[in-house]
Amino acid sequence: MSEVGANAAADEKKTGYCEDSTDSDNDTERKPLLRRISTSKCVGRLPVVKEGYLMKQTRSFQRWQRRYFRLRGRTLYYAKEKEVSGIVF
């Protein structure tokens, strides 16, 4: 494991949350690696901030569909029903 990965793992153990990769290091080459490590390990552990049904526009922007959304950390998930499967942002 690289030094960056070891530091991210140590920070996660201390706080219980993942460190934001944009605040951790000024070296642009290390940011993608740290972000990949932090998001892959921590998405399931972050508490749900908000969840519920919202209306989402279709790709053609002509109709609205009801979808279940869940905001966890900085990631927004959605699905047709309460079972969330896809990442929006």
Contacts in CASP RR format, 6 or more apart in sequence:
PFRMAT RR
TARGET T0000
AUTHOR 0000-0000-0000
METHOD contacts of the structure
MODEL  1
MSEVGANAAADEKKTGYCEDSTDSDNDTERKPLLRRISTSKCVGRLPVVK
EGYLMKQTRSFQRWQRRYFRLRGRTLYYAKEKEVSGIVF
1 9 0 8 1.000
2 33 0 8 1.000
4 25 0 8 1.000
4 30 0 8 1.000
4 33 0 8 1.000
4 34 0 8 1.000
4 37 0 8 1.000
5 33 0 8 1.000
5 34 0 8 1.000
5 37 0 8 1.000
7 24 0 8 1.000
8 18 0 8 1.000
8 19 0 8 1.000
8 24 0 8 1.000
8 34 0 8 1.000
8 37 0 8 1.000
8 38 0 8 1.000
9 37 0 8 1.000
9 41 0 8 1.000
11 18 0 8 1.000
11 19 0 8 1.000
12 18 0 8 1.000
12 19 0 8 1.000
12 38 0 8 1.000
12 41 0 8 1.000
12 42 0 8 1.000
16 45 0 8 1.000
17 42 0 8 1.000
17 45 0 8 1.000
17 46 0 8 1.000
18 38 0 8 1.000
18 39 0 8 1.000
18 41 0 8 1.000
18 42 0 8 1.000
18 46 0 8 1.000
19 34 0 8 1.000
19 38 0 8 1.000
20 38 0 8 1.000
20 74 0 8 1.000
21 31 0 8 1.000
21 32 0 8 1.000
21 34 0 8 1.000
21 35 0 8 1.000
21 38 0 8 1.000
22 31 0 8 1.000
22 35 0 8 1.000
24 31 0 8 1.000
24 34 0 8 1.000
25 31 0 8 1.000
25 34 0 8 1.000
39 75 0 8 1.000
43 72 0 8 1.000
43 75 0 8 1.000
44 72 0 8 1.000
46 72 0 8 1.000
46 73 0 8 1.000
46 75 0 8 1.000
47 72 0 8 1.000
47 73 0 8 1.000
48 70 0 8 1.000
48 71 0 8 1.000
48 72 0 8 1.000
49 71 0 8 1.000
49 72 0 8 1.000
49 73 0 8 1.000
50 69 0 8 1.000
50 70 0 8 1.000
50 71 0 8 1.000
51 68 0 8 1.000
51 69 0 8 1.000
51 70 0 8 1.000
51 71 0 8 1.000
52 68 0 8 1.000
52 69 0 8 1.000
52 70 0 8 1.000
53 66 0 8 1.000
53 67 0 8 1.000
53 68 0 8 1.000
53 69 0 8 1.000
54 66 0 8 1.000
54 67 0 8 1.000
54 69 0 8 1.000
55 64 0 8 1.000
55 65 0 8 1.000
55 66 0 8 1.000
55 67 0 8 1.000
56 64 0 8 1.000
56 65 0 8 1.000
56 66 0 8 1.000
56 67 0 8 1.000
56 78 0 8 1.000
57 63 0 8 1.000
57 64 0 8 1.000
57 65 0 8 1.000
58 64 0 8 1.000
58 65 0 8 1.000
67 78 0 8 1.000
67 79 0 8 1.000
67 80 0 8 1.000
68 78 0 8 1.000
68 79 0 8 1.000
68 80 0 8 1.000
68 81 0 8 1.000
68 82 0 8 1.000
68 83 0 8 1.000
68 84 0 8 1.000
69 76 0 8 1.000
69 77 0 8 1.000
69 78 0 8 1.000
69 84 0 8 1.000
69 88 0 8 1.000
70 76 0 8 1.000
70 77 0 8 1.000
70 78 0 8 1.000
70 84 0 8 1.000
71 77 0 8 1.000
75 87 0 8 1.000
75 89 0 8 1.000
76 87 0 8 1.000
76 88 0 8 1.000
76 89 0 8 1.000
77 84 0 8 1.000
77 85 0 8 1.000
77 86 0 8 1.000
77 87 0 8 1.000
77 88 0 8 1.000
78 84 0 8 1.000
78 86 0 8 1.000
78 88 0 8 1.000
79 85 0 8 1.000
79 86 0 8 1.000
END
